[in-house]
Amino acid sequence: MPAEAAESVVFFAGLWYNVAMDETKDIIVKNLVELRTQAGLTQLQLADMLNYSDKAVSKWERGGGCPDVELLP
């Protein structure tokens, strides 16, 4: 029996969605890049605001990981 993909619930544009974890990661990446650029911030500026490195922000935007929400201000 194949393993089922893990699902999570995501709130986006005023609606809740059940999505697979891969889709959740893609949504986070898309939103992070879009919102950062809309705010006119560089990766370094965002990193400074969040007390992370610009390398970490770059990694998140490439889908290599996600910020630890418990550590975000």
C-alpha positions in Angstrom: 0.0 0.0 0.0 1.5 3.4 -1.0 2.2 6.0 1.6 -0.2 8.9 1.4 1.2 12.4 1.1 1.1 14.4 4.2 -1.4 17.2 4.1 -1.6 20.5 5.8 -4.1 23.3 6.0 -3.1 26.7 4.5 -4.9 30.0 4.8 -4.5 32.1 1.6 -6.5 35.0 0.1 -9.1 34.6 2.8 -9.7 30.9 2.2 -8.5 27.7 3.9 -7.0 25.0 1.7 -6.0 21.4 2.3 -2.8 20.8 0.4 0.0 18.3 0.2 3.2 19.3 2.0 5.0 19.9 -1.3 2.4 22.4 -2.3 2.6 24.1 1.1 6.3 24.6 0.5 5.7 26.0 -3.0 3.1 28.4 -1.6 5.4 29.6 1.1 8.2 30.2 -1.4 5.9 32.1 -3.8 4.4 34.3 -1.1 7.8 35.1 0.5 9.3 36.2 -2.8 6.2 38.1 -3.9 5.7 39.9 -0.6 9.4 40.8 -0.2 9.6 42.2 -3.7 6.3 44.1 -3.3 7.7 45.7 -0.1 10.8 46.8 -2.1 13.1 44.8 0.2 16.3 43.0 -0.7 17.0 39.6 0.8 19.6 41.3 3.0 17.1 43.9 4.3 14.5 41.2 5.1 17.1 39.1 6.8 18.2 42.0 9.0 14.5 42.6 9.9 14.1 39.0 10.9 17.5 38.5 12.6 18.5 35.9 10.0 21.2 35.9 7.4 20.6 36.8 3.7 21.8 33.3 2.9 18.9 31.9 5.0 16.4 34.1 3.1 17.9 33.0 -0.2 17.6 29.3 0.9 13.9 29.8 1.8 13.2 31.5 -1.5 14.8 28.6 -3.4 12.6 26.1 -1.4 15.6 24.7 0.5 13.9 25.2 3.8 11.4 27.4 5.8 11.9 29.8 8.6 11.2 28.6 12.1 8.0 30.5 12.8 8.7 30.2 16.6 11.8 32.3 16.2 10.4 35.0 13.9 9.6 38.3 15.6 
